[in-house]
Amino acid sequence: MSSPSFNHFRDFSLSDESIPPVRNVDSDAPREMRNELVDLFFHLIEHSSSSISPDLLYRIICQSLGETASGKPCGGYRYASGRDAGKADWQRIYDLICRLWPEFVTADVKEEYRNGVNRILGAYGIVWELNESGQLRRVLPREVNLQIAAAMAELSQQNYAPARTLLHTALDAYHDRPRQDRDACANVFDAMESVAKENFQLPNATFGAVLAHIRKTQGLQTEVIDVLEKVNTLRNHKFGHGMTVPFDLSSAEGDFTYLSCIAGILLFVRTRQAQQL
């Protein structure tokens, strides 16, 4: 049997790609979306050579949501699965998406599953999507993802190991549910600071002192240093270590801070590389 198609899921409503859906739902799993996901799950096993039977799929869905599976549910497996998904807490729906990933990997329809899930999540404006490893990750513009991937690649050298660890921690906080904005901002800033200290051989200096050194040696443009000093001030006022005041940056302000520090990491690494040429 050929691989099932997922393209007809949300085909009409998502056909105008010039108007992408707003991705701003991060604390809900709408009832209608749950039903569409159940339809996708069963469609994939009904139209492929998968060894997963409708009965087995229903039992996996039911038990992974903490429900007791019926021997032969009234109304059929699709109905019973939709009923149980409809009763579950919203977080459990995303648990279910990840739980089913290895089943569809084994059934050799993982790409159809991933693409179908992501079309449905996108249609409902959900801020996560399923990645190539079957994990839910927060949606970011392609250019931003490339920048983050570039930062991780640049920090692969052993001398950047502390910064790489901090960046991983920041990424985990950013993709957490709910998003841990303070931890994301604090750790990504610390990663940037670690890179700056390493590159300018000032291991015991504060970030402000490193910037003062860079200004004195004309290592960067004055206007760029001014921006970095403003980010440092933001850190000292809003999310520095030991602060007891509530974190009050908005989600958009958290994005700005997080991505500014990612850009700062690349700036310091590449400036160092240029100096070594």
N, C-alpha and C positions, 0 to 999 in steps of 0.2 A: 504494500500500500504506500502511496506517495506521502510525503510530509504534508501535514495540514496547513492550510493557508490562514494567516492571521490578518491579511490586508483588509478584509471586509469588516473587521471590528472597528467601529467608529469611522468607517470609510468616508461617509458624506460629511459629517460634522467636523472632521479634521482635514478635509480636502483642501481648504484654503490655508496653506502654510504661511502665507504672508501675514496672517493674524494669529500668532501663537497664543495659546491659552495662558492666562495669568497664573503663575505658580505661587499661590499664597496660602494653601491649606496645609497646616502642619499639626493639627490636633483633632483630626476627625477622619472617619472613613464613611462617607455618605452611603445611605442604604441602597440607593440605586447603583452605586459603584460596586458594592458587595455582590449584587446580583449579576452584574456584568462579568465580574471576575469568576464567579461560579460557572457561568456560561462558557467562558474561555477554558477553564480547567477541564470541563467535560468535553468540549469540542475537540481539544487536543488528543484526548485518549480515544474518542469515538472515531476519529478520522486519521489515525496513524496505526502503525503495527505494534504499538505499545503493549507490553504485557500487563499493564495496569488495567484492571477491569473497572467498570463503574462502581461495582460493589466495594472494591478495595479503595478506590479514590474517596468514596463517601466515608469509609471507616477512618481513613487517614485524616480527612478534614474534620470529622466529628471528634475523634480522640485528641487531635492536636489542639482543638479548641476547648478541651476539658469536658466534653459531653460524652454520654454513654450511647454507643451505636446500637441501633435497632437491628434485629435480625433481617427483617424485610420492611423497611419504613413505608408508612402509608403515604401515597402520592409519588413514590419513586425516589431515586437517589438524588436527582437534581433538586427536587423540591426540598427534601430533608436537608441537603447540604446548604441550600439557600436559607432555610429556616434557622439552622444553627449559626451560620455566618451572620444572619440578621440580629441575633441575640447577643453576640459577642461584644466585649469592649472594643473600642476602635483600635487600640494598640495590637490586639490579637489578630486583626485582619492582616497587618503587616508581618506579624510573626508567621502567619499561615503562608503568605507569599514566599517567604524565605524557606519555610519548612518543605514546601512542595518542590523547590528547586532541584534537590538531588533526585527526586522521582522522575522529573522530566529530563534531567541529564541522562539517567539510565535508559529512559525511553527514546533517547536520541532526538528529542525535539526541544532542546534547551533554548535555541535561538528563537524558535517560534514562540515559546513560552515567554522569554524575556521581552521580545518585541511586542507581543500581545499585551502583556502586563503594562509595559511602559506606555503604550497607546491609551490604555484605559486610565492609568494614573494621570497622564498628561491632560486627558479630556476633562478630568475633574479638578485640575489645578493643584494636584498634590505636589508638594515640594520635593518628593523623593522619586528616584527611579532605580530600577534593578540593574546592577552592573554585571560585568562579564563573569564575576565570581559568585553571583547569586546573592549579593548583599545590597541592601537599600542605602543609597547615598544621595545626599542633597543635590538638587539640580543646580548647576551653575552654567553660565554661558561657555561655549566651547573655548573661547579665547582665554577665559579665566582658568579652565581646567588645564589648558596647555601651559599656562604660566605656573600653576602649582606643580604639574609634572616636571617642568623644567627646574624648579627650585629643588625638588626631591633629587633629581639627577645630579644637579650641581653639588649637593651635599653628600654625595656618595663617597667622597674621599675620607680617609680615616681621621684626618685632622678636624673634620666637621662632624664627627660622631655625636658630640653633645648637642649641637644645633639640630642635627637630623632627628634625634630622640625627642627634642622639644617640639619640632615641627610635626612629628607623628602624633604627639599628645594633643597638639592644637587641632589637627585634622580630626581626630577622634571626637574631641569636644564639639567641633563645628558640625559634625554629622550625627551627633547624639540626638535622641528624641526624648524630651525636647532639647533643642540646641542649647549648649552651655556657653553662652556668649562671653561671659567673663573669663572662663578658663581658656577659650579659644583665643581671645585677644591677649591675655597674659602670656600664654605659652608661645604664640607666634612672635610676639614682641621679644621675648627672651631668646628665641631662636635667632632673630635678626641681630640682637645685641651680641650673642655669642659669636656669630660670624664676623661682626665688626671688630670685636676684641681680638679674635684670631688673626684676622687679616692685617691689623695694624699693630700686632704684638703688644697689646695693652691688656693682659689677662685680669688685672686687678682694678682696672678703671671702671667708672660708671659710663653709661652710654653717653651722657652729657659730656664727660671728659674726652671720650673718643671723638665726638663731634668737634669739640674745641681743638683737638689735635689735628683733625682733618682740615678744619678751617685755617689753622696756622700754616699747615704745609701745602695748602691749596690743592688738596687731594680730590675735591669735588667742586662743582660750581656753587657759588655762594647761595643762590636761590634754592638749590637742592638741599643744601645743609639747613637752610631756614625751614624747609618743609619737614625734614627729619627732626629738627628741634621741636616743632609744633607737635609731632606725633609723640615725642618723649614727654612733653608737657601733658598731653592727653593721658598718657600712661600714668604719670605721677599723680594726676588728679582723680582718675577714674578706676584704674584696675591694677595699680602697683601692689607688690607683695606686702602683706601686713595691713592693708587698708581694711577698715571696719565699716566704711560707709556703703550703703546699698549701691549695687551696680545699676546705673540708670541710662546707659546708652540704648537707643532704639535699635531695632533689628537692622535698619539701614545703616545706622552709625557703626554698628558692630561689623557689618560687611565692609564698610569703608576702612575701618581700622585693620581688620584681618587682611584684606587684600593689599593695603598700603604696606604692611609689614612683609608680605610675600614679595612685593616689588622691591622692598628694601634689601631683602636677602639676595635677590638676583643682582641688584645694583652693587652691593659690596663684593660679591663673588666675582662678578665680571670686571669690576674696576681693578681688582687684584690681578686677574688674569691679563688685563691690558697692560698693567705696569710691568709684568714679567716678560712681555714680548720684547 
